[in-house]
């Protein structure tokens, strides 16, 4: 790949280490092969390749990690947060809907909305100025893939102590897992991408997103196959315990057993299906259809695959991959490294503003709402106006989930899958396959897990539409700020043009002194993004490449 983006290579100890910028166009830099000659060196490289190359901010962007901006775009496009005033990386423009209709019938149309914003700003000049949203996820995920390729190439050259086979396999599983993660991130956001699986590989053959997702699945499955051959033991735990930062081995984060890790993989395989197929649920209609989408509808076989994978996915009590802000040597800060951090505090001063379209999905009496949000101040900015602010650390209700905490080390960031996500995939698959009460039982389980304190819905006789509404509400509420929100409303059909069957209905806005409770929104977003010009201008598509611009928009 003729890459011209920049990544960071860890040169010494984990995270607090010296970092050196290297052009990816020179993948065989002798400094890596020369310096990484022993077990501690390759573990440091494998750790830094993920937490520095993959997750630290790559180019002076909003906040200070992958989880503040690329995750931020998902939460902005998912209408979980908003901001009208900030120009950083176009966070005030990328999520502007085509039009919305207020309760009194007033139609507000925006001349500059998602499609025009993304296309007009996808240039190298705009990247240099900090205004090309397509650039950032591509930058970090290919940096992560490159790093994993580098580690994989070096494993055979390193003498490992103890059970060298187990240690080598643990390092390989680590690289395969994160390559699966990175390819999933590319294939779920961009219309096409590049497959780069060796350190010296060059390619200008762009392939459709489906092929990128196949690579993701392939690497997840390779990781699972290796893990199934490992029985655990001290050599396994010592390597994985060194790869995962110690300050992330708290709460739901920890040293996963091979069986736990395989269950995490199954959750991600289920996610790859779910997020990249249509399951339209527009205006309460489970039979809605979408025209002109870049993805096909879920089939009964797809739902069964999700059910099977999630049935063998993350369980309550399993360790998962999490992140924590550390007072020193961390890969993000408590004040600016996550969407949550940028949305926590009085709404007049936060970068991200808690959206009314997020809060409207809390059911009456939900302790999570009472514990985490107040209405002491009002932020007035047309469509993104909000009455709500998020309280750092919550109000102290025992056993109730906390959405934001700016004290270092307190907020738990979910990097990949979680128990709640897996349970809600089981819920949705069961409801779609006609097992309504079974599905609703998983919704109830997640609400209990997060301390919602609201009445159970299983066994109440809900029909499919009402059951899906419960599922939608809970995914919006339980999985907030985890980088999934956009992909959910895309697959439910809400982001598509109303004229093509999409749109979002019965929404709340609080513009000025007027509270609207039945707003229709026509987001009309591009569903899968174009490849950043930073790649295509310098690495033009070769013969037989897939389109690098989404042809459906």
KEMAR-305006 format. One line per 2 residues: number of its first residue (from 0); their letters; for each residue x, y, z of C-alpha. Coordinates in steps of 0.001 Angstrom, whole numbers. Last residue first. Example, Ala and Ser with C-alpha at 12.3 -4.5 7.8 and 13.67 -1.06 7.14 Angstrom:
<sites>
1> sa> 13670,-1060,7140 ~ 12300,-4500,7800
</sites>
This chain:
<sites>
552> xx> -25130,8775,-2987 ~ -25323,5144,-4127
550> xx> -21940,5271,-5868 ~ -20020,5521,-2553
548> xx> -16683,6930,-3602 ~ -13617,4664,-3731
546> xx> -15373,2435,-6234 ~ -14023,-1142,-6247
544> xx> -10708,-1635,-7960 ~ -10413,-3616,-11183
542> xx> -7479,-1640,-12529 ~ -5716,348,-9835
540> xx> -7188,3015,-7606 ~ -4968,6061,-7077
538> xx> -2544,5939,-4123 ~ -1571,9553,-3502
536> xx> -4938,11061,-4363 ~ -6805,7993,-3104
534> xx> -5239,7838,353 ~ -5274,11452,1499
532> xx> -8535,11749,-443 ~ -10207,9746,2297
530> xx> -12204,6720,1065 ~ -15901,7589,698
528> xx> -18214,6909,3633 ~ -20912,4266,3940
526> xx> -24523,5374,4609 ~ -24364,8900,3221
524> xx> -26862,10699,5435 ~ -30434,11681,4538
522> xx> -31183,12860,8109 ~ -34873,13456,7413
520> xx> -36214,14191,10882 ~ -39900,14303,11846
518> xx> -40613,16105,15117 ~ -43453,15019,17382
516> xx> -42512,16325,20836 ~ -41586,19956,20181
514> xx> -40720,22009,23253 ~ -40685,25718,22512
512> xx> -38671,28178,24624 ~ -35753,28185,22206
510> xx> -35725,24935,20289 ~ -36386,22006,22588
508> xx> -36525,19073,20202 ~ -38222,15715,20710
506> xx> -38695,13063,18053 ~ -41843,11303,16884
504> xx> -40305,10115,13592 ~ -36949,9295,12043
502> xx> -36457,9009,8306 ~ -36183,6227,5785
500> xx> -38380,4814,3021 ~ -36548,6177,1
498> xx> -38354,9545,-45 ~ -37658,9784,3679
496> xx> -33958,9758,2806 ~ -31934,7243,4776
494> xx> -30531,7792,8282 ~ -33524,6174,10024
492> xx> -33276,2832,8255 ~ -32847,581,11319
490> xx> -29423,-321,9882 ~ -28383,3333,9835
488> xx> -29866,4045,13276 ~ -27737,1271,14741
486> xx> -24547,2095,12846 ~ -24732,5659,14055
484> xx> -25077,4639,17705 ~ -22304,2044,17858
482> xx> -19230,4007,19000 ~ -19624,3155,22682
480> xx> -21021,6546,23758 ~ -24490,5165,24586
478> xx> -24868,1384,24620 ~ -27496,1077,27374
476> xx> -29738,3977,26315 ~ -29957,3688,22537
474> xx> -29786,-106,22690 ~ -32544,-48,25315
472> xx> -34892,2144,23330 ~ -34431,91,20178
470> xx> -35134,-3155,22031 ~ -38245,-1744,23699
468> xx> -39444,-476,20322 ~ -38704,-3894,18853
466> xx> -41045,-5431,21423 ~ -43777,-2921,20592
464> xx> -43510,-3712,16880 ~ -43362,-7473,17455
462> xx> -46392,-7589,19757 ~ -46113,-7124,23501
460> xx> -47932,-9648,25694 ~ -46521,-8598,29066
458> xx> -44424,-11735,29575 ~ -41122,-9962,29143
456> xx> -41432,-6209,29780 ~ -39941,-6048,33273
454> xx> -40694,-2956,35344 ~ -38021,-315,35789
452> xx> -35102,-178,38219 ~ -32508,885,35644
450> xx> -29650,-682,37619 ~ -27332,-1364,34685
448> xx> -27569,-5151,35035 ~ -31326,-4956,35655
446> xx> -31839,-3037,32431 ~ -29609,-5494,30603
444> xx> -31583,-8468,31953 ~ -34926,-6882,31047
442> xx> -33799,-6490,27435 ~ -32608,-10117,27519
440> xx> -36042,-11216,28717 ~ -37564,-9213,25887
438> xx> -35866,-11524,23434 ~ -37195,-14654,25107
436> xx> -40629,-13042,25193 ~ -40557,-12324,21466
434> xx> -39215,-15589,20094 ~ -40488,-14768,16594
432> xx> -37169,-14766,14752 ~ -36924,-10974,14791
430> xx> -37580,-10923,18544 ~ -34935,-13579,19135
428> xx> -32343,-11785,17009 ~ -33038,-8474,18752
426> xx> -32716,-9857,22273 ~ -29631,-11935,21514
424> xx> -28037,-8815,20043 ~ -29115,-6998,23214
422> xx> -27357,-9581,25376 ~ -24139,-9196,23359
420> xx> -24189,-5424,23627 ~ -24857,-5535,27367
418> xx> -22105,-8068,28058 ~ -19621,-5921,26199
416> xx> -17845,-5877,22831 ~ -14892,-3735,21733
414> xx> -13262,-712,23364 ~ -15650,-276,26270
412> xx> -14510,2777,28240 ~ -14815,2577,32010
410> xx> -14869,5977,33690 ~ -13191,6095,37109
408> xx> -9489,6041,36291 ~ -8958,9780,36226
406> xx> -11980,11662,37647 ~ -13961,12977,34700
404> xx> -16879,10590,35151 ~ -19598,10003,32574
402> xx> -22369,7528,31853 ~ -22700,5991,35332
400> xx> -24731,2775,35638 ~ -26822,2416,38797
398> xx> -25767,20,41566 ~ -25992,2628,44325
396> xx> -27255,6058,43303 ~ -24383,8522,43692
394> xx> -25698,11431,41672 ~ -23566,10635,38639
392> xx> -19777,10601,38529 ~ -19656,13699,36364
390> xx> -23236,14809,35795 ~ -24494,15002,32208
388> xx> -26421,18123,31197 ~ -29895,18180,29702
386> xx> -32250,20864,28403 ~ -30902,20602,24876
384> xx> -30676,22635,21711 ~ -29109,20664,18858
382> xx> -31811,21624,16339 ~ -31650,25364,17118
380> xx> -28725,26195,19395 ~ -29966,26943,22902
378> xx> -28238,25084,25747 ~ -30433,25081,28839
376> xx> -29162,24819,32415 ~ -30241,23046,35614
374> xx> -31866,20179,33728 ~ -29989,17266,35274
372> xx> -28594,13973,34033 ~ -26835,10898,35398
370> xx> -28660,9388,38360 ~ -32177,10382,37302
368> xx> -31661,9045,33781 ~ -30111,5783,34940
366> xx> -32863,5361,37542 ~ -35422,4820,34775
364> xx> -38743,6063,36220 ~ -40329,6811,32866
362> xx> -38473,5070,30066 ~ -35257,6558,28749
360> xx> -35471,6864,24969 ~ -36194,10608,24970
358> xx> -32764,11287,26501 ~ -30915,10340,23335
356> xx> -33057,12386,20956 ~ -32768,15346,23379
354> xx> -29056,15200,22654 ~ -26350,15586,25295
352> xx> -24116,18419,24117 ~ -20561,17650,22992
350> xx> -17800,20170,23655 ~ -19125,20932,27130
348> xx> -19448,24487,28489 ~ -23107,25432,28158
346> xx> -24210,21858,28732 ~ -22912,21796,32304
344> xx> -20551,18797,32641 ~ -19846,15559,30793
342> xx> -20204,15487,27000 ~ -16491,15669,26111
340> xx> -15714,13078,28779 ~ -18385,10711,27431
338> xx> -17159,11044,23870 ~ -13783,9927,25165
336> xx> -10262,11254,25648 ~ -10904,14803,26800
334> xx> -11112,15153,30574 ~ -10211,11661,31739
332> xx> -7242,11546,29402 ~ -6400,9037,26700
330> xx> -3611,6557,26001 ~ -2239,6586,29521
328> xx> 1337,7092,30669 ~ 404,9025,33814
326> xx> -2845,9958,35576 ~ -4491,7064,33782
324> xx> -7749,7167,31885 ~ -9272,3741,31634
322> xx> -9839,1451,28671 ~ -11746,-1774,28229
320> xx> -11369,-5081,26432 ~ -13691,-7652,28019
318> xx> -13577,-9830,31132 ~ -16515,-12190,31450
316> xx> -18839,-11732,34415 ~ -22101,-11666,32477
314> xx> -21365,-13628,29337 ~ -19762,-12498,26100
312> xx> -20670,-14608,23085 ~ -21683,-18218,22462
310> xx> -25352,-17334,22186 ~ -24143,-14191,20428
308> xx> -22726,-16373,17670 ~ -25780,-18615,17377
306> xx> -28329,-15796,17535 ~ -26347,-13672,15081
304> xx> -26197,-16630,12689 ~ -29929,-17205,13129
302> xx> -30609,-13572,12348 ~ -28526,-13868,9188
300> xx> -30372,-17040,8163 ~ -33712,-15267,8662
298> xx> -32396,-12599,6311 ~ -31023,-9173,7165
296> xx> -31567,-6625,4432 ~ -28867,-5706,1887
294> xx> -26308,-2937,2215 ~ -25422,153,176
292> xx> -28977,1451,459 ~ -30933,2717,-2553
290> xx> -34411,1855,-1329 ~ -35317,1064,2269
288> xx> -38173,-1182,3388 ~ -40422,-1054,6450
286> xx> -41927,-4353,7657 ~ -41054,-3818,11347
284> xx> -43026,-525,11232 ~ -42716,1685,14316
282> xx> -41929,4830,12327 ~ -39052,3063,10601
280> xx> -37756,-286,11778 ~ -35543,-1454,8931
278> xx> -33133,-4309,9688 ~ -30490,-3559,7076
276> xx> -27190,-5420,7166 ~ -23708,-4247,8126
274> xx> -24168,-3604,11844 ~ -25707,-6995,12563
272> xx> -23281,-9166,10633 ~ -20069,-7627,11961
270> xx> -21618,-7467,15441 ~ -22135,-11237,15465
268> xx> -18456,-11723,14636 ~ -17598,-9245,17401
266> xx> -19650,-11163,19948 ~ -18053,-14421,18821
264> xx> -14613,-12902,19348 ~ -15470,-11840,22898
262> xx> -16589,-15438,23547 ~ -13214,-16640,22238
260> xx> -11510,-14233,24636 ~ -13500,-15561,27566
258> xx> -12504,-19136,26656 ~ -8815,-18179,26351
256> xx> -9040,-16615,29814 ~ -9173,-12832,29719
254> xx> -6680,-10796,31700 ~ -8771,-7903,32965
252> xx> -11292,-5228,32120 ~ -14851,-5392,33430
250> xx> -13765,-3667,36644 ~ -10030,-3039,36461
248> xx> -7272,-4446,34242 ~ -7100,-1236,32205
246> xx> -4615,365,34636 ~ -2348,-2656,34134
244> xx> -2124,-2015,30400 ~ -3067,-5133,28410
242> xx> -33,-6656,26674 ~ 1746,-7507,29953
240> xx> -1213,-9456,31329 ~ -1576,-11157,27949
238> xx> 2043,-12329,28130 ~ 2010,-13359,31787
236> xx> -1416,-14978,31432 ~ -327,-17241,28582
234> xx> 2943,-18252,30197 ~ 1244,-18793,33574
232> xx> -1431,-21167,32357 ~ -4206,-20882,29792
230> xx> -5130,-24063,27986 ~ -4216,-22739,24552
228> xx> -5387,-24643,21459 ~ -8806,-22940,21393
226> xx> -6971,-19621,21551 ~ -5248,-20297,18228
224> xx> -8510,-21130,16489 ~ -10218,-18098,18031
222> xx> -7484,-15764,16762 ~ -7769,-17245,13286
220> xx> -11539,-16788,13450 ~ -11202,-13119,14351
218> xx> -8690,-12771,11536 ~ -10997,-14305,8946
216> xx> -13994,-12357,10180 ~ -12126,-9086,9742
214> xx> -10864,-10119,6324 ~ -14428,-10976,5329
212> xx> -15421,-7515,6579 ~ -12934,-5976,4145
210> xx> -14370,-8110,1359 ~ -17870,-6840,2156
208> xx> -16516,-3282,2171 ~ -15689,-3507,-1541
206> xx> -12050,-3855,-2553 ~ -9463,-1236,-3435
204> xx> -6492,-2526,-5404 ~ -3804,105,-4936
202> xx> -1641,-2284,-2972 ~ 1781,-2429,-1388
200> xx> 2863,-5174,990 ~ 6146,-4845,2877
198> xx> 4757,-5352,6377 ~ 2329,-8084,5359
196> xx> -1483,-8197,5460 ~ -2689,-5113,3637
194> xx> -6230,-5372,2288 ~ -7435,-1967,1139
192> xx> -10836,-360,1567 ~ -14329,142,216
190> xx> -17597,1850,1163 ~ -16152,2989,4475
188> xx> -17711,2779,7965 ~ -18352,-894,8783
186> xx> -15538,-2220,6618 ~ -12900,32,8188
184> xx> -13895,-685,11810 ~ -14235,-4399,11072
182> xx> -10774,-4373,9461 ~ -9402,-2800,12641
180> xx> -11095,-5241,15033 ~ -10061,-8302,13038
178> xx> -6533,-6929,12907 ~ -6795,-6476,16663
176> xx> -7798,-10084,17247 ~ -5190,-11408,14817
174> xx> -2429,-9444,16540 ~ -3391,-10601,20032
172> xx> -3877,-14191,18842 ~ -355,-14075,17381
170> xx> 1094,-12780,20654 ~ -681,-15539,22561
168> xx> 555,-18081,20030 ~ 4141,-16976,20522
166> xx> 3774,-17225,24292 ~ 2176,-20657,24089
164> xx> 4873,-21923,21724 ~ 7675,-20436,23833
162> xx> 6618,-22287,26961 ~ 9242,-20705,29212
160> xx> 11220,-17866,27611 ~ 10753,-16461,24118
158> xx> 13574,-16109,21579 ~ 12392,-13606,18979
156> xx> 12819,-14034,15216 ~ 9616,-16002,14631
154> xx> 7574,-13204,16320 ~ 9024,-10443,14107
152> xx> 6722,-10687,11091 ~ 3659,-10938,13313
150> xx> 4727,-7803,15181 ~ 5094,-5796,11970
148> xx> 1767,-7000,10604 ~ 140,-5977,13886
146> xx> 1672,-2521,13604 ~ 475,-2093,10023
144> xx> -3047,-3109,10995 ~ -3042,-572,13836
142> xx> -1809,2208,11546 ~ -4536,1143,9127
140> xx> -7062,1602,11909 ~ -5682,4946,13002
138> xx> -5626,6751,9679 ~ -8858,5298,8275
136> xx> -10714,6351,11417 ~ -9346,9868,11055
134> xx> -9549,10836,7394 ~ -13242,10764,6503
132> xx> -14011,13739,8775 ~ -11922,16160,6667
130> xx> -11720,19557,8378 ~ -8373,19752,10173
128> xx> -6703,22257,7839 ~ -4368,19584,6512
126> xx> -7333,17284,5979 ~ -9073,20103,4153
124> xx> -6133,20449,1784 ~ -6041,16701,1236
122> xx> -9654,16783,133 ~ -12814,15197,1504
120> xx> -14344,18481,2648 ~ -16860,19001,-140
118> xx> -17957,15355,-96 ~ -18499,14997,3632
116> xx> -20280,18320,4053 ~ -22464,17910,967
114> xx> -23733,14519,2120 ~ -24155,15470,5773
112> xx> -25950,18779,5318 ~ -25172,22204,3898
110> xx> -28368,23666,2428 ~ -30326,22816,5557
108> xx> -34122,22647,5367 ~ -36422,23561,8262
106> xx> -40050,22569,7686 ~ -42653,24172,9928
104> xx> -45575,21783,10344 ~ -46592,22950,13831
102> xx> -44880,19980,15486 ~ -41591,20682,13717
100> xx> -40404,19184,10433 ~ -36739,18382,9907
98> xx> -34468,18732,6913 ~ -31279,17432,5331
96> xx> -29907,16581,8760 ~ -26706,18159,10154
94> xx> -24460,15435,11567 ~ -21168,16351,9859
92> xx> -21666,20083,10503 ~ -20973,20913,14160
90> xx> -18311,18217,14500 ~ -16553,19702,11464
88> xx> -13074,18483,12523 ~ -13117,21171,15216
86> xx> -15612,23849,14130 ~ -17472,24058,17451
84> xx> -20678,26113,17597 ~ -23605,23861,16784
82> xx> -22731,20838,18892 ~ -24517,17513,19111
80> xx> -24775,14278,21061 ~ -26772,11061,20763
78> xx> -27914,11920,17245 ~ -26432,8686,15815
76> xx> -24377,10843,13458 ~ -22919,12664,16466
74> xx> -22399,9433,18423 ~ -20698,7777,15468
72> xx> -18616,10902,14779 ~ -17507,10949,18398
70> xx> -16283,7366,18239 ~ -13981,8569,15441
68> xx> -13257,11706,17532 ~ -13005,11121,21287
66> xx> -12461,7366,21328 ~ -9537,7457,18902
64> xx> -7802,9604,21467 ~ -7022,13123,22623
62> xx> -10005,15417,22231 ~ -10637,16984,18845
60> xx> -7769,16313,16459 ~ -4066,16991,16396
58> xx> -3138,14247,13952 ~ -3172,10702,15220
56> xx> -4843,10705,18560 ~ -3895,7632,20539
54> xx> -5944,4539,19828 ~ -4401,2538,17006
52> xx> -763,3586,16878 ~ -511,4237,20638
50> xx> -2776,1672,22302 ~ -2564,-952,19591
48> xx> 976,-801,18228 ~ 2139,221,21691
46> xx> 1155,-3131,23135 ~ 2632,-5262,20353
44> xx> 5831,-3190,20358 ~ 6148,-3462,24137
42> xx> 5545,-7226,23948 ~ 8139,-7461,21178
40> xx> 10711,-5640,23257 ~ 10045,-7557,26468
38> xx> 10592,-10846,24675 ~ 13803,-9915,22925
36> xx> 15218,-8360,19767 ~ 13029,-5372,19026
34> xx> 15652,-2642,18675 ~ 17309,-3671,15430
32> xx> 14184,-4921,13689 ~ 12369,-1738,14649
30> xx> 15159,727,13874 ~ 15832,-918,10507
28> xx> 12738,719,9002 ~ 11087,-1901,6848
26> xx> 7747,-153,6470 ~ 9130,2921,4671
24> xx> 5928,4232,3024 ~ 4425,4097,6491
22> xx> 6299,7298,7275 ~ 7729,7025,10759
20> xx> 7028,9239,13734 ~ 9032,8239,16797
18> xx> 7563,7702,20218 ~ 9483,7585,23506
16> xx> 7794,5362,25951 ~ 5164,6200,28524
14> xx> 2860,3868,26658 ~ 4916,671,27092
12> xx> 8690,908,27427 ~ 10902,1761,24474
10> xx> 10544,2595,20788 ~ 6792,2555,20232
8> xx> 6027,3377,16616 ~ 3643,6196,15771
6> xx> 1800,6506,12511 ~ 1786,8893,9588
4> xx> -351,8812,6469 ~ 1291,8482,3092
2> xx> 573,4851,2370 ~ 1455,3364,-974
0> x> 0,0,0
</sites>
